[in-house]
């Protein structure tokens, strides 16, 4: 189950939220109202040089505590409550807040890791959750169907050149605001359909690199694994995908010698990062990935035997990735191309680039 949809305009044209909402809403039969969410890129052009921290607060008193904590680590340029409206079927268990911050000059050489450490410190204090921490982007999520979450956050007031959306059908963890997708770290956001049976192994592997999992759901590890492989270890997208969804050994044995040596080295080095279980994922990044051109990327990837669906389409410089072709055609009636990516092979759309 679960519905996923990504839309990216490769020319950085900012699109109204209505397109992503229409597409994801068509797949409401794939979710059950226990989690919906969106990630948007290009949201804050006037604050594009600041980290935008979207934080869920259990109560207003926590706002001052979080602000005081932030003042010890970063410079706060602006903070404000994220505007919401009452939606009948959504219980507002959290208060969404955003802070625009930058790091002290002495930490600018390692600013991204500094922000990650700060976000994970806040997540483990109790009562506050940093659900996104990138620049010129943000995550909006809650308990509800995706169209309800869009109404809650007044997404009709936002425009972005890249959107992710998710409707959740939790099968092995409870439905709660933090457990809704997307999961995000810095400029990376991910939506996932499926089940990660290797969660325990993946989690322990990530903890050895300083990551802390706080959301009690298997999908969280996917965002951190991508951050580790691509941003920190600078693997090209193709090799990072080979880590998450590697070929079977019998396939590796038939590869040309040079390719075989590379894949064997990846399997030995990153064995605990291999993701077991069915999955279809879409990953967005606003700052571009190692080995790509442009200013941002959207990557679609399924497990190595494609136990979860993933469909892609393209029209006039806009790329779509979704659980169902019908969701794409709800917002793009006649795409130029429609295709199903091969199992375990990434489809990459690059802003100011190509597919």
SESEKOL-695152 format. One record per residue (C-alpha): residue in three letters; x, y, z; residue number from 1. Coordinates in steps of 0.02 Angstrom, whole numbers, padded with zeros to 5 digits. Layout:
BEGIN
@type ALA | c1 X | c2 Y | c3 Z | seq NUM .
...
This chain:
BEGIN
@type UNK | c1 00000 | c2 00000 | c3 00000 | seq 1 .
@type UNK | c1 00052 | c2 00183 | c3 00027 | seq 2 .
@type UNK | c1 00046 | c2 00314 | c3 -00109 | seq 3 .
@type UNK | c1 00197 | c2 00412 | c3 -00169 | seq 4 .
@type UNK | c1 00212 | c2 00552 | c3 -00296 | seq 5 .
@type UNK | c1 00353 | c2 00667 | c3 -00348 | seq 6 .
@type UNK | c1 00348 | c2 00812 | c3 -00470 | seq 7 .
@type UNK | c1 00500 | c2 00913 | c3 -00524 | seq 8 .
@type UNK | c1 00514 | c2 01053 | c3 -00650 | seq 9 .
@type UNK | c1 00688 | c2 01044 | c3 -00724 | seq 10 .
@type UNK | c1 00686 | c2 01231 | c3 -00767 | seq 11 .
@type UNK | c1 00652 | c2 01279 | c3 -00585 | seq 12 .
@type UNK | c1 00480 | c2 01345 | c3 -00626 | seq 13 .
@type UNK | c1 00383 | c2 01353 | c3 -00463 | seq 14 .
@type UNK | c1 00222 | c2 01254 | c3 -00471 | seq 15 .
@type UNK | c1 00065 | c2 01276 | c3 -00368 | seq 16 .
@type UNK | c1 00031 | c2 01144 | c3 -00236 | seq 17 .
@type UNK | c1 -00134 | c2 01102 | c3 -00322 | seq 18 .
@type UNK | c1 -00044 | c2 00984 | c3 -00444 | seq 19 .
@type UNK | c1 00038 | c2 00876 | c3 -00312 | seq 20 .
@type UNK | c1 -00121 | c2 00877 | c3 -00206 | seq 21 .
@type UNK | c1 -00231 | c2 00823 | c3 -00354 | seq 22 .
@type UNK | c1 -00112 | c2 00682 | c3 -00399 | seq 23 .
@type UNK | c1 -00086 | c2 00611 | c3 -00225 | seq 24 .
@type UNK | c1 -00272 | c2 00626 | c3 -00181 | seq 25 .
@type UNK | c1 -00317 | c2 00509 | c3 -00325 | seq 26 .
@type UNK | c1 -00226 | c2 00370 | c3 -00230 | seq 27 .
@type UNK | c1 -00318 | c2 00387 | c3 -00064 | seq 28 .
@type UNK | c1 -00369 | c2 00204 | c3 -00078 | seq 29 .
@type UNK | c1 -00185 | c2 00161 | c3 -00054 | seq 30 .
@type UNK | c1 -00182 | c2 00241 | c3 00120 | seq 31 .
@type UNK | c1 -00293 | c2 00242 | c3 00274 | seq 32 .
@type UNK | c1 -00281 | c2 00418 | c3 00345 | seq 33 .
@type UNK | c1 -00144 | c2 00378 | c3 00471 | seq 34 .
@type UNK | c1 -00015 | c2 00491 | c3 00393 | seq 35 .
@type UNK | c1 00004 | c2 00612 | c3 00249 | seq 36 .
@type UNK | c1 00138 | c2 00736 | c3 00203 | seq 37 .
@type UNK | c1 00228 | c2 00844 | c3 00076 | seq 38 .
@type UNK | c1 00404 | c2 00909 | c3 00045 | seq 39 .
@type UNK | c1 00427 | c2 01065 | c3 -00060 | seq 40 .
@type UNK | c1 00583 | c2 01145 | c3 -00136 | seq 41 .
@type UNK | c1 00601 | c2 01327 | c3 -00183 | seq 42 .
@type UNK | c1 00483 | c2 01381 | c3 -00044 | seq 43 .
@type UNK | c1 00583 | c2 01523 | c3 00032 | seq 44 .
@type UNK | c1 00682 | c2 01617 | c3 -00101 | seq 45 .
@type UNK | c1 00696 | c2 01769 | c3 00012 | seq 46 .
@type UNK | c1 00779 | c2 01661 | c3 00146 | seq 47 .
@type UNK | c1 00870 | c2 01540 | c3 00031 | seq 48 .
@type UNK | c1 01038 | c2 01560 | c3 00121 | seq 49 .
@type UNK | c1 00967 | c2 01508 | c3 00289 | seq 50 .
@type UNK | c1 00928 | c2 01335 | c3 00355 | seq 51 .
@type UNK | c1 00739 | c2 01322 | c3 00374 | seq 52 .
@type UNK | c1 00701 | c2 01215 | c3 00526 | seq 53 .
@type UNK | c1 00522 | c2 01149 | c3 00525 | seq 54 .
@type UNK | c1 00487 | c2 01091 | c3 00702 | seq 55 .
@type UNK | c1 00335 | c2 01005 | c3 00778 | seq 56 .
@type UNK | c1 00304 | c2 01062 | c3 00957 | seq 57 .
@type UNK | c1 00195 | c2 00972 | c3 01085 | seq 58 .
@type UNK | c1 00143 | c2 01138 | c3 01162 | seq 59 .
@type UNK | c1 00180 | c2 01325 | c3 01154 | seq 60 .
@type UNK | c1 00291 | c2 01320 | c3 01309 | seq 61 .
@type UNK | c1 00413 | c2 01211 | c3 01214 | seq 62 .
@type UNK | c1 00435 | c2 01348 | c3 01084 | seq 63 .
@type UNK | c1 00531 | c2 01458 | c3 01205 | seq 64 .
@type UNK | c1 00635 | c2 01310 | c3 01266 | seq 65 .
@type UNK | c1 00681 | c2 01261 | c3 01089 | seq 66 .
@type UNK | c1 00720 | c2 01442 | c3 01045 | seq 67 .
@type UNK | c1 00836 | c2 01456 | c3 01196 | seq 68 .
@type UNK | c1 00921 | c2 01295 | c3 01147 | seq 69 .
@type UNK | c1 00944 | c2 01355 | c3 00968 | seq 70 .
@type UNK | c1 01021 | c2 01518 | c3 01027 | seq 71 .
@type UNK | c1 01162 | c2 01418 | c3 01106 | seq 72 .
@type UNK | c1 01207 | c2 01341 | c3 00938 | seq 73 .
@type UNK | c1 01147 | c2 01450 | c3 00792 | seq 74 .
@type UNK | c1 01098 | c2 01627 | c3 00744 | seq 75 .
@type UNK | c1 00909 | c2 01644 | c3 00728 | seq 76 .
@type UNK | c1 00862 | c2 01761 | c3 00586 | seq 77 .
@type UNK | c1 00673 | c2 01738 | c3 00601 | seq 78 .
@type UNK | c1 00547 | c2 01621 | c3 00680 | seq 79 .
@type UNK | c1 00359 | c2 01604 | c3 00660 | seq 80 .
@type UNK | c1 00216 | c2 01482 | c3 00681 | seq 81 .
@type UNK | c1 00177 | c2 01387 | c3 00522 | seq 82 .
@type UNK | c1 00001 | c2 01440 | c3 00479 | seq 83 .
@type UNK | c1 -00132 | c2 01305 | c3 00489 | seq 84 .
@type UNK | c1 -00322 | c2 01292 | c3 00485 | seq 85 .
@type UNK | c1 -00440 | c2 01176 | c3 00576 | seq 86 .
@type UNK | c1 -00478 | c2 01016 | c3 00481 | seq 87 .
@type UNK | c1 -00617 | c2 00910 | c3 00553 | seq 88 .
@type UNK | c1 -00530 | c2 00741 | c3 00546 | seq 89 .
@type UNK | c1 -00358 | c2 00800 | c3 00601 | seq 90 .
@type UNK | c1 -00318 | c2 00815 | c3 00785 | seq 91 .
@type UNK | c1 -00183 | c2 00948 | c3 00802 | seq 92 .
@type UNK | c1 -00068 | c2 00852 | c3 00918 | seq 93 .
@type UNK | c1 00078 | c2 00965 | c3 00874 | seq 94 .
@type UNK | c1 00108 | c2 01149 | c3 00839 | seq 95 .
@type UNK | c1 00211 | c2 01174 | c3 00680 | seq 96 .
@type UNK | c1 00345 | c2 01309 | c3 00694 | seq 97 .
@type UNK | c1 00488 | c2 01365 | c3 00582 | seq 98 .
@type UNK | c1 00654 | c2 01446 | c3 00620 | seq 99 .
@type UNK | c1 00770 | c2 01522 | c3 00490 | seq 100 .
@type UNK | c1 00947 | c2 01503 | c3 00557 | seq 101 .
@type UNK | c1 01130 | c2 01507 | c3 00507 | seq 102 .
@type UNK | c1 01280 | c2 01435 | c3 00596 | seq 103 .
@type UNK | c1 01415 | c2 01535 | c3 00686 | seq 104 .
@type UNK | c1 01561 | c2 01581 | c3 00574 | seq 105 .
@type UNK | c1 01682 | c2 01463 | c3 00661 | seq 106 .
@type UNK | c1 01573 | c2 01314 | c3 00609 | seq 107 .
@type UNK | c1 01535 | c2 01362 | c3 00429 | seq 108 .
@type UNK | c1 01664 | c2 01241 | c3 00358 | seq 109 .
@type UNK | c1 01559 | c2 01096 | c3 00425 | seq 110 .
@type UNK | c1 01390 | c2 01181 | c3 00432 | seq 111 .
@type UNK | c1 01285 | c2 01036 | c3 00366 | seq 112 .
@type UNK | c1 01346 | c2 00911 | c3 00494 | seq 113 .
@type UNK | c1 01330 | c2 01044 | c3 00628 | seq 114 .
@type UNK | c1 01145 | c2 01067 | c3 00584 | seq 115 .
@type UNK | c1 01115 | c2 00878 | c3 00580 | seq 116 .
@type UNK | c1 01191 | c2 00859 | c3 00754 | seq 117 .
@type UNK | c1 01082 | c2 01001 | c3 00818 | seq 118 .
@type UNK | c1 00923 | c2 00929 | c3 00740 | seq 119 .
@type UNK | c1 00954 | c2 00758 | c3 00816 | seq 120 .
@type UNK | c1 00992 | c2 00837 | c3 00985 | seq 121 .
@type UNK | c1 00822 | c2 00925 | c3 00980 | seq 122 .
@type UNK | c1 00734 | c2 00765 | c3 00925 | seq 123 .
@type UNK | c1 00799 | c2 00676 | c3 01079 | seq 124 .
@type UNK | c1 00751 | c2 00808 | c3 01207 | seq 125 .
@type UNK | c1 00567 | c2 00755 | c3 01206 | seq 126 .
@type UNK | c1 00415 | c2 00849 | c3 01144 | seq 127 .
@type UNK | c1 00496 | c2 00930 | c3 00991 | seq 128 .
@type UNK | c1 00535 | c2 00855 | c3 00821 | seq 129 .
@type UNK | c1 00638 | c2 00933 | c3 00682 | seq 130 .
@type UNK | c1 00550 | c2 00866 | c3 00527 | seq 131 .
@type UNK | c1 00655 | c2 00962 | c3 00400 | seq 132 .
@type UNK | c1 00817 | c2 01062 | c3 00407 | seq 133 .
@type UNK | c1 00868 | c2 01107 | c3 00230 | seq 134 .
@type UNK | c1 00884 | c2 01272 | c3 00140 | seq 135 .
@type UNK | c1 00741 | c2 01343 | c3 00036 | seq 136 .
@type UNK | c1 00633 | c2 01190 | c3 00071 | seq 137 .
@type UNK | c1 00517 | c2 01119 | c3 00201 | seq 138 .
@type UNK | c1 00414 | c2 00967 | c3 00254 | seq 139 .
@type UNK | c1 00231 | c2 00974 | c3 00305 | seq 140 .
@type UNK | c1 00155 | c2 00818 | c3 00381 | seq 141 .
@type UNK | c1 00023 | c2 00758 | c3 00503 | seq 142 .
@type UNK | c1 -00103 | c2 00620 | c3 00539 | seq 143 .
@type UNK | c1 -00233 | c2 00620 | c3 00400 | seq 144 .
@type UNK | c1 -00256 | c2 00588 | c3 00216 | seq 145 .
@type UNK | c1 -00139 | c2 00691 | c3 00105 | seq 146 .
@type UNK | c1 -00277 | c2 00809 | c3 00044 | seq 147 .
@type UNK | c1 -00326 | c2 00841 | c3 00225 | seq 148 .
@type UNK | c1 -00146 | c2 00878 | c3 00272 | seq 149 .
@type UNK | c1 -00136 | c2 00998 | c3 00124 | seq 150 .
@type UNK | c1 -00289 | c2 01091 | c3 00190 | seq 151 .
@type UNK | c1 -00218 | c2 01091 | c3 00367 | seq 152 .
@type UNK | c1 -00058 | c2 01179 | c3 00312 | seq 153 .
@type UNK | c1 -00143 | c2 01292 | c3 00182 | seq 154 .
@type UNK | c1 -00029 | c2 01224 | c3 00047 | seq 155 .
@type UNK | c1 -00126 | c2 01322 | c3 -00084 | seq 156 .
@type UNK | c1 -00021 | c2 01471 | c3 -00026 | seq 157 .
@type UNK | c1 00144 | c2 01387 | c3 -00073 | seq 158 .
@type UNK | c1 00238 | c2 01362 | c3 -00236 | seq 159 .
@type UNK | c1 00389 | c2 01252 | c3 -00268 | seq 160 .
@type UNK | c1 00489 | c2 01185 | c3 -00415 | seq 161 .
@type UNK | c1 00498 | c2 01012 | c3 -00337 | seq 162 .
@type UNK | c1 00365 | c2 00922 | c3 -00236 | seq 163 .
@type UNK | c1 00353 | c2 00755 | c3 -00145 | seq 164 .
@type UNK | c1 00193 | c2 00684 | c3 -00073 | seq 165 .
@type UNK | c1 00147 | c2 00529 | c3 00027 | seq 166 .
@type UNK | c1 -00008 | c2 00443 | c3 00091 | seq 167 .
@type UNK | c1 00029 | c2 00317 | c3 00228 | seq 168 .
@type UNK | c1 -00039 | c2 00144 | c3 00264 | seq 169 .
@type UNK | c1 00062 | c2 00091 | c3 00418 | seq 170 .
@type UNK | c1 00079 | c2 -00097 | c3 00439 | seq 171 .
@type UNK | c1 00207 | c2 -00122 | c3 00577 | seq 172 .
@type UNK | c1 00214 | c2 00044 | c3 00672 | seq 173 .
@type UNK | c1 00083 | c2 00162 | c3 00741 | seq 174 .
@type UNK | c1 00017 | c2 00312 | c3 00649 | seq 175 .
@type UNK | c1 00077 | c2 00477 | c3 00723 | seq 176 .
@type UNK | c1 00134 | c2 00647 | c3 00660 | seq 177 .
@type UNK | c1 00319 | c2 00608 | c3 00666 | seq 178 .
@type UNK | c1 00296 | c2 00441 | c3 00580 | seq 179 .
@type UNK | c1 00211 | c2 00518 | c3 00429 | seq 180 .
@type UNK | c1 00318 | c2 00541 | c3 00272 | seq 181 .
@type UNK | c1 00419 | c2 00625 | c3 00200 | seq 182 .
@type UNK | c1 00573 | c2 00595 | c3 00307 | seq 183 .
@type UNK | c1 00703 | c2 00730 | c3 00284 | seq 184 .
@type UNK | c1 00881 | c2 00772 | c3 00330 | seq 185 .
@type UNK | c1 00960 | c2 00933 | c3 00268 | seq 186 .
@type UNK | c1 00910 | c2 00954 | c3 00085 | seq 187 .
@type UNK | c1 00860 | c2 00770 | c3 00065 | seq 188 .
@type UNK | c1 00681 | c2 00709 | c3 00079 | seq 189 .
@type UNK | c1 00614 | c2 00535 | c3 00045 | seq 190 .
@type UNK | c1 00444 | c2 00452 | c3 00026 | seq 191 .
@type UNK | c1 00429 | c2 00264 | c3 00035 | seq 192 .
@type UNK | c1 00302 | c2 00130 | c3 -00008 | seq 193 .
@type UNK | c1 00342 | c2 -00040 | c3 00066 | seq 194 .
@type UNK | c1 00424 | c2 -00118 | c3 00217 | seq 195 .
@type UNK | c1 00607 | c2 -00117 | c3 00270 | seq 196 .
@type UNK | c1 00640 | c2 -00286 | c3 00350 | seq 197 .
@type UNK | c1 00824 | c2 -00241 | c3 00374 | seq 198 .
@type UNK | c1 00779 | c2 -00092 | c3 00485 | seq 199 .
@type UNK | c1 00873 | c2 -00156 | c3 00638 | seq 200 .
@type UNK | c1 01034 | c2 -00188 | c3 00542 | seq 201 .
@type UNK | c1 01020 | c2 -00024 | c3 00447 | seq 202 .
@type UNK | c1 00986 | c2 00072 | c3 00608 | seq 203 .
@type UNK | c1 01139 | c2 00001 | c3 00698 | seq 204 .
@type UNK | c1 01248 | c2 00037 | c3 00547 | seq 205 .
@type UNK | c1 01189 | c2 00218 | c3 00543 | seq 206 .
@type UNK | c1 01215 | c2 00239 | c3 00730 | seq 207 .
@type UNK | c1 01398 | c2 00195 | c3 00706 | seq 208 .
@type UNK | c1 01408 | c2 00355 | c3 00600 | seq 209 .
@type UNK | c1 01319 | c2 00464 | c3 00728 | seq 210 .
@type UNK | c1 01140 | c2 00459 | c3 00661 | seq 211 .
@type UNK | c1 00999 | c2 00443 | c3 00788 | seq 212 .
@type UNK | c1 00833 | c2 00368 | c3 00735 | seq 213 .
@type UNK | c1 00689 | c2 00452 | c3 00828 | seq 214 .
@type UNK | c1 00530 | c2 00419 | c3 00729 | seq 215 .
@type UNK | c1 00496 | c2 00234 | c3 00768 | seq 216 .
@type UNK | c1 00467 | c2 00183 | c3 00588 | seq 217 .
@type UNK | c1 00571 | c2 00085 | c3 00465 | seq 218 .
@type UNK | c1 00568 | c2 00217 | c3 00326 | seq 219 .
@type UNK | c1 00671 | c2 00342 | c3 00426 | seq 220 .
@type UNK | c1 00832 | c2 00246 | c3 00391 | seq 221 .
@type UNK | c1 00815 | c2 00273 | c3 00203 | seq 222 .
@type UNK | c1 00841 | c2 00461 | c3 00216 | seq 223 .
@type UNK | c1 00993 | c2 00441 | c3 00327 | seq 224 .
@type UNK | c1 01070 | c2 00304 | c3 00219 | seq 225 .
@type UNK | c1 01055 | c2 00415 | c3 00065 | seq 226 .
@type UNK | c1 01133 | c2 00561 | c3 00159 | seq 227 .
@type UNK | c1 01278 | c2 00451 | c3 00216 | seq 228 .
@type UNK | c1 01312 | c2 00373 | c3 00047 | seq 229 .
@type UNK | c1 01288 | c2 00525 | c3 -00065 | seq 230 .
@type UNK | c1 01329 | c2 00679 | c3 00037 | seq 231 .
@type UNK | c1 01457 | c2 00614 | c3 00160 | seq 232 .
@type UNK | c1 01539 | c2 00473 | c3 00062 | seq 233 .
@type UNK | c1 01509 | c2 00556 | c3 -00108 | seq 234 .
@type UNK | c1 01453 | c2 00401 | c3 -00200 | seq 235 .
@type UNK | c1 01376 | c2 00434 | c3 -00372 | seq 236 .
@type UNK | c1 01189 | c2 00398 | c3 -00380 | seq 237 .
@type UNK | c1 01213 | c2 00236 | c3 -00477 | seq 238 .
@type UNK | c1 01331 | c2 00164 | c3 -00345 | seq 239 .
@type UNK | c1 01225 | c2 00225 | c3 -00199 | seq 240 .
@type UNK | c1 01078 | c2 00135 | c3 -00280 | seq 241 .
@type UNK | c1 01185 | c2 -00022 | c3 -00297 | seq 242 .
@type UNK | c1 01214 | c2 -00015 | c3 -00109 | seq 243 .
@type UNK | c1 01029 | c2 00000 | c3 -00064 | seq 244 .
@type UNK | c1 00968 | c2 -00123 | c3 -00196 | seq 245 .
@type UNK | c1 01119 | c2 -00228 | c3 -00247 | seq 246 .
@type UNK | c1 01116 | c2 -00361 | c3 -00384 | seq 247 .
@type UNK | c1 01107 | c2 -00542 | c3 -00330 | seq 248 .
@type UNK | c1 01273 | c2 -00633 | c3 -00316 | seq 249 .
@type UNK | c1 01233 | c2 -00740 | c3 -00467 | seq 250 .
@type UNK | c1 01212 | c2 -00580 | c3 -00568 | seq 251 .
@type UNK | c1 01374 | c2 -00508 | c3 -00500 | seq 252 .
@type UNK | c1 01468 | c2 -00665 | c3 -00554 | seq 253 .
@type UNK | c1 01415 | c2 -00633 | c3 -00735 | seq 254 .
@type UNK | c1 01474 | c2 -00451 | c3 -00738 | seq 255 .
@type UNK | c1 01629 | c2 -00390 | c3 -00830 | seq 256 .
@type UNK | c1 01781 | c2 -00400 | c3 -00715 | seq 257 .
@type UNK | c1 01798 | c2 -00213 | c3 -00681 | seq 258 .
@type UNK | c1 01613 | c2 -00190 | c3 -00640 | seq 259 .
@type UNK | c1 01616 | c2 -00348 | c3 -00536 | seq 260 .
@type UNK | c1 01761 | c2 -00284 | c3 -00429 | seq 261 .
@type UNK | c1 01668 | c2 -00122 | c3 -00394 | seq 262 .
@type UNK | c1 01505 | c2 -00207 | c3 -00345 | seq 263 .
@type UNK | c1 01595 | c2 -00336 | c3 -00237 | seq 264 .
@type UNK | c1 01687 | c2 -00194 | c3 -00148 | seq 265 .
@type UNK | c1 01522 | c2 -00105 | c3 -00117 | seq 266 .
@type UNK | c1 01443 | c2 -00263 | c3 -00047 | seq 267 .
@type UNK | c1 01589 | c2 -00291 | c3 00072 | seq 268 .
@type UNK | c1 01601 | c2 -00109 | c3 00127 | seq 269 .
@type UNK | c1 01416 | c2 -00069 | c3 00142 | seq 270 .
@type UNK | c1 01337 | c2 -00239 | c3 00179 | seq 271 .
@type UNK | c1 01237 | c2 -00173 | c3 00329 | seq 272 .
@type UNK | c1 01169 | c2 -00031 | c3 00220 | seq 273 .
@type UNK | c1 01082 | c2 -00151 | c3 00101 | seq 274 .
@type UNK | c1 00894 | c2 -00128 | c3 00112 | seq 275 .
@type UNK | c1 00793 | c2 -00289 | c3 00122 | seq 276 .
@type UNK | c1 00607 | c2 -00297 | c3 00092 | seq 277 .
@type UNK | c1 00490 | c2 -00223 | c3 -00038 | seq 278 .
@type UNK | c1 00510 | c2 -00038 | c3 -00074 | seq 279 .
@type UNK | c1 00475 | c2 00098 | c3 -00199 | seq 280 .
@type UNK | c1 00553 | c2 00265 | c3 -00152 | seq 281 .
@type UNK | c1 00569 | c2 00440 | c3 -00222 | seq 282 .
@type UNK | c1 00710 | c2 00549 | c3 -00155 | seq 283 .
@type UNK | c1 00721 | c2 00737 | c3 -00179 | seq 284 .
@type UNK | c1 00872 | c2 00848 | c3 -00151 | seq 285 .
@type UNK | c1 00878 | c2 01035 | c3 -00180 | seq 286 .
@type UNK | c1 01065 | c2 01059 | c3 -00194 | seq 287 .
@type UNK | c1 01114 | c2 00929 | c3 -00324 | seq 288 .
@type UNK | c1 01199 | c2 00761 | c3 -00299 | seq 289 .
@type UNK | c1 01374 | c2 00698 | c3 -00326 | seq 290 .
@type UNK | c1 01404 | c2 00658 | c3 -00508 | seq 291 .
@type UNK | c1 01256 | c2 00759 | c3 -00575 | seq 292 .
@type UNK | c1 01234 | c2 00927 | c3 -00656 | seq 293 .
@type UNK | c1 01111 | c2 01060 | c3 -00603 | seq 294 .
@type UNK | c1 01045 | c2 01127 | c3 -00439 | seq 295 .
@type UNK | c1 00938 | c2 00983 | c3 -00380 | seq 296 .
@type UNK | c1 00884 | c2 00806 | c3 -00415 | seq 297 .
@type UNK | c1 00739 | c2 00686 | c3 -00396 | seq 298 .
@type UNK | c1 00779 | c2 00500 | c3 -00393 | seq 299 .
@type UNK | c1 00658 | c2 00355 | c3 -00408 | seq 300 .
@type UNK | c1 00714 | c2 00181 | c3 -00353 | seq 301 .
@type UNK | c1 00629 | c2 00014 | c3 -00319 | seq 302 .
@type UNK | c1 00692 | c2 -00144 | c3 -00235 | seq 303 .
@type UNK | c1 00794 | c2 -00266 | c3 -00339 | seq 304 .
@type UNK | c1 00645 | c2 -00374 | c3 -00387 | seq 305 .
@type UNK | c1 00519 | c2 -00231 | c3 -00391 | seq 306 .
@type UNK | c1 00394 | c2 -00290 | c3 -00262 | seq 307 .
@type UNK | c1 00322 | c2 -00114 | c3 -00256 | seq 308 .
@type UNK | c1 00266 | c2 -00015 | c3 -00409 | seq 309 .
@type UNK | c1 00352 | c2 00139 | c3 -00478 | seq 310 .
@type UNK | c1 00301 | c2 00232 | c3 -00636 | seq 311 .
@type UNK | c1 00386 | c2 00383 | c3 -00716 | seq 312 .
@type UNK | c1 00330 | c2 00508 | c3 -00847 | seq 313 .
@type UNK | c1 00391 | c2 00668 | c3 -00927 | seq 314 .
@type UNK | c1 00311 | c2 00818 | c3 -01012 | seq 315 .
@type UNK | c1 00389 | c2 00984 | c3 -01067 | seq 316 .
@type UNK | c1 00532 | c2 00980 | c3 -00942 | seq 317 .
@type UNK | c1 00428 | c2 00914 | c3 -00796 | seq 318 .
@type UNK | c1 00460 | c2 00739 | c3 -00728 | seq 319 .
@type UNK | c1 00336 | c2 00637 | c3 -00626 | seq 320 .
@type UNK | c1 00367 | c2 00483 | c3 -00518 | seq 321 .
@type UNK | c1 00223 | c2 00392 | c3 -00436 | seq 322 .
@type UNK | c1 00148 | c2 00231 | c3 -00371 | seq 323 .
@type UNK | c1 00020 | c2 00234 | c3 -00512 | seq 324 .
@type UNK | c1 00011 | c2 00303 | c3 -00688 | seq 325 .
@type UNK | c1 -00165 | c2 00365 | c3 -00650 | seq 326 .
@type UNK | c1 -00096 | c2 00487 | c3 -00521 | seq 327 .
@type UNK | c1 00020 | c2 00562 | c3 -00651 | seq 328 .
@type UNK | c1 -00118 | c2 00577 | c3 -00780 | seq 329 .
@type UNK | c1 -00228 | c2 00665 | c3 -00654 | seq 330 .
@type UNK | c1 -00112 | c2 00815 | c3 -00671 | seq 331 .
@type UNK | c1 -00033 | c2 00781 | c3 -00842 | seq 332 .
@type UNK | c1 -00161 | c2 00712 | c3 -00964 | seq 333 .
@type UNK | c1 -00043 | c2 00673 | c3 -01108 | seq 334 .
@type UNK | c1 00138 | c2 00648 | c3 -01053 | seq 335 .
@type UNK | c1 00270 | c2 00634 | c3 -01189 | seq 336 .
@type UNK | c1 00344 | c2 00477 | c3 -01112 | seq 337 .
@type UNK | c1 00285 | c2 00351 | c3 -00983 | seq 338 .
@type UNK | c1 00397 | c2 00211 | c3 -00921 | seq 339 .
@type UNK | c1 00423 | c2 00088 | c3 -00779 | seq 340 .
@type UNK | c1 00603 | c2 00094 | c3 -00713 | seq 341 .
@type UNK | c1 00696 | c2 -00070 | c3 -00704 | seq 342 .
@type UNK | c1 00707 | c2 -00154 | c3 -00534 | seq 343 .
@type UNK | c1 00849 | c2 -00085 | c3 -00429 | seq 344 .
@type UNK | c1 00898 | c2 00045 | c3 -00561 | seq 345 .
@type UNK | c1 00878 | c2 00232 | c3 -00523 | seq 346 .
@type UNK | c1 00786 | c2 00356 | c3 -00630 | seq 347 .
@type UNK | c1 00861 | c2 00529 | c3 -00603 | seq 348 .
@type UNK | c1 00784 | c2 00696 | c3 -00650 | seq 349 .
@type UNK | c1 00904 | c2 00843 | c3 -00637 | seq 350 .
@type UNK | c1 00856 | c2 01024 | c3 -00614 | seq 351 .
@type UNK | c1 00938 | c2 01123 | c3 -00754 | seq 352 .
@type UNK | c1 00988 | c2 00955 | c3 -00825 | seq 353 .
@type UNK | c1 00903 | c2 00803 | c3 -00901 | seq 354 .
@type UNK | c1 00828 | c2 00634 | c3 -00857 | seq 355 .
